[in-house]
Amino acid sequence: AILNDGYNYIQQTPWLVVGGGIPIVLATLGFTFLGEALRDMFDPKLRKDL
């Protein structure tokens, strides 16, 4: 019953799903890129000696 009510609500206002999903995607991508940048900076195996 609860899932059916939610499904009907999403059909009526799909922009709420998109509006809630975009920040989650952006936060996930941001933390992923931050983690990769930190790994590149601090991993001695990936550093290139001059």
C-alpha distance matrix in Angstrom:
0.0 3.8 5.5 5.2 6.3 8.7 9.9 10.8 12.5 14.4 15.6 17.0 18.7 19.5 22.5 20.5 19.5 23.1 24.5 22.7 23.5 27.2 28.1 26.5 28.5 31.6 31.5 31.1 34.0 36.1 35.8 36.6 39.7 40.8 40.6 42.5 45.1 45.6 46.0 48.5 50.4 50.6 50.7 54.4 53.9 52.7 55.5 58.3 61.7 64.1
3.8 0.0 3.8 5.4 5.2 6.3 8.6 10.1 10.7 12.4 14.4 15.7 16.6 17.4 20.0 17.6 16.6 20.4 21.4 19.3 20.4 24.0 24.8 23.2 25.4 28.4 28.1 27.9 30.9 32.8 32.5 33.5 36.5 37.5 37.4 39.5 41.9 42.4 42.9 45.5 47.3 47.5 47.7 51.4 51.1 49.9 52.5 55.4 58.8 61.1
5.5 3.8 0.0 3.8 5.4 5.1 6.1 8.7 9.8 10.4 12.3 14.4 15.3 15.4 18.2 16.2 14.6 18.1 19.7 17.8 18.2 21.9 23.1 21.4 23.1 26.4 26.4 25.9 28.6 30.8 30.7 31.3 34.3 35.6 35.5 37.3 39.9 40.6 40.9 43.3 45.3 45.7 45.7 49.4 48.9 47.6 50.3 53.1 56.5 58.8
5.2 5.4 3.8 0.0 3.8 5.4 5.0 6.3 8.7 9.9 10.7 12.7 14.5 15.0 18.2 16.8 15.6 19.0 20.8 19.5 20.0 23.6 25.1 23.7 25.3 28.5 28.9 28.5 31.0 33.3 33.5 34.1 36.9 38.3 38.4 40.1 42.6 43.5 43.9 46.2 48.2 48.7 48.8 52.5 51.9 50.4 53.1 55.8 59.3 61.5
6.3 5.2 5.4 3.8 0.0 3.8 5.5 5.3 6.3 8.7 10.1 10.9 12.5 13.8 16.7 14.9 14.5 18.1 19.3 18.1 19.3 22.8 24.0 23.1 25.0 27.9 28.2 28.3 31.0 32.9 33.2 34.2 36.9 38.1 38.4 40.3 42.6 43.4 44.2 46.4 48.2 48.8 49.2 52.9 52.6 51.0 53.5 56.3 59.7 61.8
8.7 6.3 5.1 5.4 3.8 0.0 3.8 5.4 5.0 6.1 8.6 10.0 10.5 11.2 13.9 11.8 10.9 14.6 15.9 14.5 15.6 19.1 20.3 19.3 21.2 24.1 24.5 24.6 27.2 29.1 29.5 30.4 33.1 34.3 34.8 36.6 38.8 39.7 40.5 42.7 44.5 45.2 45.6 49.3 49.0 47.4 49.8 52.5 56.0 58.0
9.9 8.6 6.1 5.0 5.5 3.8 0.0 3.8 5.4 5.1 6.3 8.8 10.1 10.0 13.4 12.3 11.0 14.2 16.2 15.4 15.8 19.1 21.0 20.1 21.3 24.4 25.2 25.1 27.3 29.6 30.2 30.7 33.3 34.9 35.3 36.8 39.2 40.4 41.0 42.9 45.0 45.8 46.0 49.7 49.1 47.4 49.9 52.5 56.0 58.0
10.8 10.1 8.7 6.3 5.3 5.4 3.8 0.0 3.8 5.5 5.1 6.5 8.9 10.1 13.4 12.7 12.4 15.5 17.2 17.0 17.9 21.0 22.9 22.5 23.8 26.6 27.6 27.8 29.9 32.0 32.9 33.6 36.0 37.6 38.3 39.8 41.9 43.2 44.0 45.9 47.8 48.8 49.1 52.8 52.4 50.5 52.9 55.4 58.9 60.8
12.5 10.7 9.8 8.7 6.3 5.0 5.4 3.8 0.0 3.8 5.4 5.2 6.3 8.1 10.9 9.6 10.0 13.3 14.3 14.1 15.7 18.6 20.2 20.1 21.8 24.3 25.2 25.8 28.0 29.8 30.8 31.8 34.0 35.4 36.3 38.0 39.9 41.1 42.2 44.1 45.8 46.9 47.4 51.2 51.0 49.0 51.3 53.8 57.2 59.0
14.4 12.4 10.4 9.9 8.7 6.1 5.1 5.5 3.8 0.0 3.8 5.4 5.2 5.2 8.4 7.6 7.0 10.1 11.8 11.8 12.7 15.6 17.6 17.5 18.7 21.3 22.6 23.0 24.9 26.9 28.1 28.8 31.0 32.6 33.5 35.0 36.9 38.3 39.3 41.1 42.9 44.1 44.6 48.3 47.9 45.9 48.2 50.6 54.1 55.8
15.6 14.4 12.3 10.7 10.1 8.6 6.3 5.1 5.4 3.8 0.0 3.8 5.7 5.8 9.5 10.1 9.8 12.0 14.2 14.8 15.4 17.8 20.4 20.4 21.2 23.8 25.4 25.7 27.3 29.5 30.9 31.4 33.4 35.3 36.3 37.5 39.4 41.1 41.9 43.5 45.5 46.8 47.2 50.8 50.3 48.1 50.5 52.7 56.2 57.9
17.0 15.7 14.4 12.7 10.9 10.0 8.8 6.5 5.2 5.4 3.8 0.0 3.8 6.3 9.0 9.6 10.7 12.8 14.1 15.2 16.6 18.7 20.9 21.5 22.6 24.8 26.4 27.2 28.7 30.6 32.2 33.0 34.8 36.5 37.8 39.1 40.8 42.4 43.6 45.1 46.9 48.3 48.9 52.6 52.3 50.1 52.2 54.4 57.9 59.4
18.7 16.6 15.3 14.5 12.5 10.5 10.1 8.9 6.3 5.2 5.7 3.8 0.0 3.8 5.5 6.0 7.7 9.6 10.4 11.8 13.5 15.3 17.4 18.3 19.6 21.4 23.0 24.1 25.6 27.2 28.9 30.0 31.7 33.2 34.7 36.1 37.6 39.2 40.6 42.0 43.6 45.1 45.9 49.6 49.5 47.2 49.1 51.4 54.8 56.2
19.5 17.4 15.4 15.0 13.8 11.2 10.0 10.1 8.1 5.2 5.8 6.3 3.8 0.0 3.8 5.3 5.4 6.6 8.6 10.1 10.8 12.6 15.2 16.0 16.6 18.7 20.6 21.4 22.7 24.6 26.4 27.1 28.7 30.5 31.9 33.1 34.7 36.5 37.7 39.0 40.9 42.4 43.0 46.7 46.4 44.0 46.1 48.3 51.7 53.2
22.5 20.0 18.2 18.2 16.7 13.9 13.4 13.4 10.9 8.4 9.5 9.0 5.5 3.8 0.0 3.8 5.4 5.0 5.7 8.3 9.6 10.5 12.9 14.4 15.1 16.6 18.6 20.0 21.0 22.5 24.6 25.6 26.9 28.5 30.3 31.5 32.8 34.6 36.1 37.3 38.9 40.6 41.5 45.2 45.1 42.6 44.4 46.5 49.9 51.1
20.5 17.6 16.2 16.8 14.9 11.8 12.3 12.7 9.6 7.6 10.1 9.6 6.0 5.3 3.8 0.0 3.8 5.5 4.9 6.0 8.4 10.1 11.6 12.8 14.4 16.0 17.3 18.8 20.4 21.7 23.3 24.7 26.3 27.6 29.2 30.8 32.1 33.6 35.2 36.7 38.1 39.6 40.6 44.3 44.4 42.1 43.9 46.3 49.6 51.0
19.5 16.6 14.6 15.6 14.5 10.9 11.0 12.4 10.0 7.0 9.8 10.7 7.7 5.4 5.4 3.8 0.0 3.8 5.4 5.2 5.9 8.6 10.7 10.9 12.1 14.4 15.8 16.6 18.3 20.1 21.5 22.5 24.4 25.9 27.1 28.6 30.3 31.8 33.0 34.6 36.3 37.7 38.3 42.1 41.9 39.7 41.8 44.2 47.6 49.2
23.1 20.4 18.1 19.0 18.1 14.6 14.2 15.5 13.3 10.1 12.0 12.8 9.6 6.6 5.0 5.5 3.8 0.0 3.8 5.4 5.0 6.0 9.0 10.0 10.3 12.1 14.3 15.2 16.2 18.0 20.0 20.8 22.2 24.0 25.6 26.8 28.2 30.0 31.4 32.6 34.3 36.0 36.7 40.4 40.2 37.7 39.7 41.9 45.3 46.7
24.5 21.4 19.7 20.8 19.3 15.9 16.2 17.2 14.3 11.8 14.2 14.1 10.4 8.6 5.7 4.9 5.4 3.8 0.0 3.8 5.6 5.7 7.3 9.4 10.6 11.5 13.2 15.0 16.2 17.2 19.3 20.8 22.0 23.2 25.1 26.6 27.7 29.3 31.1 32.4 33.7 35.4 36.5 40.2 40.3 37.9 39.5 41.8 45.1 46.4
22.7 19.3 17.8 19.5 18.1 14.5 15.4 17.0 14.1 11.8 14.8 15.2 11.8 10.1 8.3 6.0 5.2 5.4 3.8 0.0 3.8 5.7 6.1 6.9 9.2 10.7 11.5 13.0 15.0 16.1 17.4 19.1 20.8 21.8 23.3 25.2 26.5 27.8 29.3 31.0 32.4 33.7 34.7 38.5 38.7 36.5 38.3 40.8 44.1 45.7
23.5 20.4 18.2 20.0 19.3 15.6 15.8 17.9 15.7 12.7 15.4 16.6 13.5 10.8 9.6 8.4 5.9 5.0 5.6 3.8 0.0 3.8 5.6 5.2 6.2 8.7 10.0 10.7 12.4 14.2 15.6 16.6 18.5 20.0 21.2 22.7 24.4 25.9 27.1 28.7 30.4 31.8 32.5 36.2 36.1 33.9 35.9 38.3 41.7 43.4
27.2 24.0 21.9 23.6 22.8 19.1 19.1 21.0 18.6 15.6 17.8 18.7 15.3 12.6 10.5 10.1 8.6 6.0 5.7 5.7 3.8 0.0 3.8 5.4 5.1 6.1 8.6 9.9 10.6 12.1 14.3 15.3 16.5 18.1 19.9 21.1 22.3 24.2 25.7 26.9 28.4 30.2 31.1 34.7 34.8 32.3 34.0 36.2 39.6 41.0
28.1 24.8 23.1 25.1 24.0 20.3 21.0 22.9 20.2 17.6 20.4 20.9 17.4 15.2 12.9 11.6 10.7 9.0 7.3 6.1 5.6 3.8 0.0 3.8 5.5 5.0 6.0 8.5 9.8 10.2 12.1 14.0 15.2 16.1 18.0 19.8 20.8 22.2 24.0 25.5 26.6 28.2 29.5 33.1 33.6 31.2 32.7 35.2 38.3 39.8
26.5 23.2 21.4 23.7 23.1 19.3 20.1 22.5 20.1 17.5 20.4 21.5 18.3 16.0 14.4 12.8 10.9 10.0 9.4 6.9 5.2 5.4 3.8 0.0 3.8 5.5 5.2 6.1 8.6 9.8 10.7 12.2 14.3 15.3 16.5 18.4 19.9 21.1 22.5 24.3 25.8 26.9 27.9 31.6 31.8 29.7 31.6 34.3 37.5 39.3
28.5 25.4 23.1 25.3 25.0 21.2 21.3 23.8 21.8 18.7 21.2 22.6 19.6 16.6 15.1 14.4 12.1 10.3 10.6 9.2 6.2 5.1 5.5 3.8 0.0 3.8 5.5 5.1 6.2 8.5 10.1 10.5 12.3 14.1 15.4 16.5 18.3 20.0 21.1 22.5 24.3 25.8 26.5 30.1 30.0 27.7 29.6 32.1 35.5 37.2
31.6 28.4 26.4 28.5 27.9 24.1 24.4 26.6 24.3 21.3 23.8 24.8 21.4 18.7 16.6 16.0 14.4 12.1 11.5 10.7 8.7 6.1 5.0 5.5 3.8 0.0 3.8 5.4 5.1 6.0 8.6 9.8 10.5 12.0 14.1 15.3 16.3 18.1 19.8 20.9 22.3 24.2 25.3 28.8 29.1 26.5 28.1 30.4 33.6 35.1
31.5 28.1 26.4 28.9 28.2 24.5 25.2 27.6 25.2 22.6 25.4 26.4 23.0 20.6 18.6 17.3 15.8 14.3 13.2 11.5 10.0 8.6 6.0 5.2 5.5 3.8 0.0 3.8 5.5 5.0 6.2 8.5 9.9 10.4 12.1 14.2 15.2 16.3 18.2 19.9 21.0 22.3 23.6 27.3 27.8 25.6 27.1 29.8 32.9 34.6
31.1 27.9 25.9 28.5 28.3 24.6 25.1 27.8 25.8 23.0 25.7 27.2 24.1 21.4 20.0 18.8 16.6 15.2 15.0 13.0 10.7 9.9 8.5 6.1 5.1 5.4 3.8 0.0 3.8 5.4 5.3 6.1 8.7 9.9 10.6 12.3 14.2 15.4 16.5 18.3 20.0 21.1 21.8 25.6 25.7 23.6 25.6 28.3 31.6 33.6
34.0 30.9 28.6 31.0 31.0 27.2 27.3 29.9 28.0 24.9 27.3 28.7 25.6 22.7 21.0 20.4 18.3 16.2 16.2 15.0 12.4 10.6 9.8 8.6 6.2 5.1 5.5 3.8 0.0 3.8 5.5 5.0 6.1 8.4 9.8 10.6 12.2 14.2 15.3 16.4 18.3 20.0 20.6 24.2 24.2 21.7 23.5 25.9 29.3 31.0
36.1 32.8 30.8 33.3 32.9 29.1 29.6 32.0 29.8 26.9 29.5 30.6 27.2 24.6 22.5 21.7 20.1 18.0 17.2 16.1 14.2 12.1 10.2 9.8 8.5 6.0 5.0 5.4 3.8 0.0 3.8 5.4 5.3 6.0 8.5 10.0 10.5 12.2 14.2 15.3 16.5 18.3 19.6 23.2 23.7 21.2 22.5 25.1 28.2 29.7
35.8 32.5 30.7 33.5 33.2 29.5 30.2 32.9 30.8 28.1 30.9 32.2 28.9 26.4 24.6 23.3 21.5 20.0 19.3 17.4 15.6 14.3 12.1 10.7 10.1 8.6 6.2 5.3 5.5 3.8 0.0 3.8 5.5 5.0 6.0 8.5 9.8 10.4 12.1 14.1 15.2 16.3 17.5 21.2 21.8 19.8 21.4 24.3 27.3 29.3
36.6 33.5 31.3 34.1 34.2 30.4 30.7 33.6 31.8 28.8 31.4 33.0 30.0 27.1 25.6 24.7 22.5 20.8 20.8 19.1 16.6 15.3 14.0 12.2 10.5 9.8 8.5 6.1 5.0 5.4 3.8 0.0 3.8 5.4 5.2 6.2 8.6 10.0 10.6 12.3 14.3 15.5 15.9 19.6 19.7 17.5 19.5 22.3 25.6 27.7
39.7 36.5 34.3 36.9 36.9 33.1 33.3 36.0 34.0 31.0 33.4 34.8 31.7 28.7 26.9 26.3 24.4 22.2 22.0 20.8 18.5 16.5 15.2 14.3 12.3 10.5 9.9 8.7 6.1 5.3 5.5 3.8 0.0 3.8 5.4 5.1 6.1 8.6 9.8 10.4 12.2 14.3 15.1 18.5 18.8 16.1 17.6 20.0 23.3 25.0
40.8 37.5 35.6 38.3 38.1 34.3 34.9 37.6 35.4 32.6 35.3 36.5 33.2 30.5 28.5 27.6 25.9 24.0 23.2 21.8 20.0 18.1 16.1 15.3 14.1 12.0 10.4 9.9 8.4 6.0 5.0 5.4 3.8 0.0 3.8 5.5 5.1 6.2 8.6 9.9 10.6 12.3 13.9 17.4 18.4 16.0 17.1 19.9 22.7 24.5
40.6 37.4 35.5 38.4 38.4 34.8 35.3 38.3 36.3 33.5 36.3 37.8 34.7 31.9 30.3 29.2 27.1 25.6 25.1 23.3 21.2 19.9 18.0 16.5 15.4 14.1 12.1 10.6 9.8 8.5 6.0 5.2 5.4 3.8 0.0 3.8 5.4 5.1 6.1 8.6 9.9 10.6 11.5 15.2 16.0 14.2 15.8 18.9 21.9 24.2
42.5 39.5 37.3 40.1 40.3 36.6 36.8 39.8 38.0 35.0 37.5 39.1 36.1 33.1 31.5 30.8 28.6 26.8 26.6 25.2 22.7 21.1 19.8 18.4 16.5 15.3 14.2 12.3 10.6 10.0 8.5 6.2 5.1 5.5 3.8 0.0 3.8 5.4 5.0 6.1 8.6 10.0 10.2 13.7 13.8 11.4 13.3 16.1 19.4 21.6
45.1 41.9 39.9 42.6 42.6 38.8 39.2 41.9 39.9 36.9 39.4 40.8 37.6 34.7 32.8 32.1 30.3 28.2 27.7 26.5 24.4 22.3 20.8 19.9 18.3 16.3 15.2 14.2 12.2 10.5 9.8 8.6 6.1 5.1 5.4 3.8 0.0 3.8 5.4 5.1 6.2 8.7 10.0 13.2 14.0 11.3 12.1 14.8 17.7 19.5
45.6 42.4 40.6 43.5 43.4 39.7 40.4 43.2 41.1 38.3 41.1 42.4 39.2 36.5 34.6 33.6 31.8 30.0 29.3 27.8 25.9 24.2 22.2 21.1 20.0 18.1 16.3 15.4 14.2 12.2 10.4 10.0 8.6 6.2 5.1 5.4 3.8 0.0 3.8 5.4 5.1 6.1 8.2 11.5 13.2 11.3 11.9 15.1 17.6 19.8
46.0 42.9 40.9 43.9 44.2 40.5 41.0 44.0 42.2 39.3 41.9 43.6 40.6 37.7 36.1 35.2 33.0 31.4 31.1 29.3 27.1 25.7 24.0 22.5 21.1 19.8 18.2 16.5 15.3 14.2 12.1 10.6 9.8 8.6 6.1 5.0 5.4 3.8 0.0 3.8 5.4 5.3 5.5 9.1 10.0 8.5 10.0 13.5 16.3 19.0
48.5 45.5 43.3 46.2 46.4 42.7 42.9 45.9 44.1 41.1 43.5 45.1 42.0 39.0 37.3 36.7 34.6 32.6 32.4 31.0 28.7 26.9 25.5 24.3 22.5 20.9 19.9 18.3 16.4 15.3 14.1 12.3 10.4 9.9 8.6 6.1 5.1 5.4 3.8 0.0 3.8 5.8 5.8 8.4 9.1 6.4 7.3 10.4 13.4 15.8
50.4 47.3 45.3 48.2 48.2 44.5 45.0 47.8 45.8 42.9 45.5 46.9 43.6 40.9 38.9 38.1 36.3 34.3 33.7 32.4 30.4 28.4 26.6 25.8 24.3 22.3 21.0 20.0 18.3 16.5 15.2 14.3 12.2 10.6 9.9 8.6 6.2 5.1 5.4 3.8 0.0 3.8 6.1 8.2 10.3 8.2 7.5 10.5 12.7 14.9
50.6 47.5 45.7 48.7 48.8 45.2 45.8 48.8 46.9 44.1 46.8 48.3 45.1 42.4 40.6 39.6 37.7 36.0 35.4 33.7 31.8 30.2 28.2 26.9 25.8 24.2 22.3 21.1 20.0 18.3 16.3 15.5 14.3 12.3 10.6 10.0 8.7 6.1 5.3 5.8 3.8 0.0 3.8 6.1 8.9 8.3 8.0 11.6 13.3 16.1
50.7 47.7 45.7 48.8 49.2 45.6 46.0 49.1 47.4 44.6 47.2 48.9 45.9 43.0 41.5 40.6 38.3 36.7 36.5 34.7 32.5 31.1 29.5 27.9 26.5 25.3 23.6 21.8 20.6 19.6 17.5 15.9 15.1 13.9 11.5 10.2 10.0 8.2 5.5 5.8 6.1 3.8 0.0 3.8 5.5 5.6 6.7 10.4 12.5 15.8
54.4 51.4 49.4 52.5 52.9 49.3 49.7 52.8 51.2 48.3 50.8 52.6 49.6 46.7 45.2 44.3 42.1 40.4 40.2 38.5 36.2 34.7 33.1 31.6 30.1 28.8 27.3 25.6 24.2 23.2 21.2 19.6 18.5 17.4 15.2 13.7 13.2 11.5 9.1 8.4 8.2 6.1 3.8 0.0 3.8 5.4 5.2 8.5 9.8 13.3
53.9 51.1 48.9 51.9 52.6 49.0 49.1 52.4 51.0 47.9 50.3 52.3 49.5 46.4 45.1 44.4 41.9 40.2 40.3 38.7 36.1 34.8 33.6 31.8 30.0 29.1 27.8 25.7 24.2 23.7 21.8 19.7 18.8 18.4 16.0 13.8 14.0 13.2 10.0 9.1 10.3 8.9 5.5 3.8 0.0 3.8 5.7 8.2 10.3 13.9
52.7 49.9 47.6 50.4 51.0 47.4 47.4 50.5 49.0 45.9 48.1 50.1 47.2 44.0 42.6 42.1 39.7 37.7 37.9 36.5 33.9 32.3 31.2 29.7 27.7 26.5 25.6 23.6 21.7 21.2 19.8 17.5 16.1 16.0 14.2 11.4 11.3 11.3 8.5 6.4 8.2 8.3 5.6 5.4 3.8 0.0 3.8 6.4 9.6 12.8
55.5 52.5 50.3 53.1 53.5 49.8 49.9 52.9 51.3 48.2 50.5 52.2 49.1 46.1 44.4 43.9 41.8 39.7 39.5 38.3 35.9 34.0 32.7 31.6 29.6 28.1 27.1 25.6 23.5 22.5 21.4 19.5 17.6 17.1 15.8 13.3 12.1 11.9 10.0 7.3 7.5 8.0 6.7 5.2 5.7 3.8 0.0 3.8 6.4 9.4
58.3 55.4 53.1 55.8 56.3 52.5 52.5 55.4 53.8 50.6 52.7 54.4 51.4 48.3 46.5 46.3 44.2 41.9 41.8 40.8 38.3 36.2 35.2 34.3 32.1 30.4 29.8 28.3 25.9 25.1 24.3 22.3 20.0 19.9 18.9 16.1 14.8 15.1 13.5 10.4 10.5 11.6 10.4 8.5 8.2 6.4 3.8 0.0 3.8 6.4
61.7 58.8 56.5 59.3 59.7 56.0 56.0 58.9 57.2 54.1 56.2 57.9 54.8 51.7 49.9 49.6 47.6 45.3 45.1 44.1 41.7 39.6 38.3 37.5 35.5 33.6 32.9 31.6 29.3 28.2 27.3 25.6 23.3 22.7 21.9 19.4 17.7 17.6 16.3 13.4 12.7 13.3 12.5 9.8 10.3 9.6 6.4 3.8 0.0 3.8
64.1 61.1 58.8 61.5 61.8 58.0 58.0 60.8 59.0 55.8 57.9 59.4 56.2 53.2 51.1 51.0 49.2 46.7 46.4 45.7 43.4 41.0 39.8 39.3 37.2 35.1 34.6 33.6 31.0 29.7 29.3 27.7 25.0 24.5 24.2 21.6 19.5 19.8 19.0 15.8 14.9 16.1 15.8 13.3 13.9 12.8 9.4 6.4 3.8 0.0
